[in-house]
């Protein structure tokens, strides 16, 4: 695991792999409005991943 100090607004999406499995990690530092936008983005990302699999 890694992390860093960032200041708002900040969003990070990381993908890591281990033992032939992928893990998505998300970090958000922002307002409730920022959170709502990221939630919408992540919902769309999950739909894309489901459709690709």
URURTA-V89340 format. One record per helix or strand. SS is the DSSP state (h for helix, s for strand). FROM is the first residue (numbers start at 1). LEN is the number of residues. If there is no record, write none. Layout:
# URURTA-V89340
ss: {SS/SS}
from: {FROM/FROM}
len: {LEN/LEN}
This chain:
# URURTA-V89340
ss: {s/s/h}
from: {10/21/32}
len: {9/9/21}
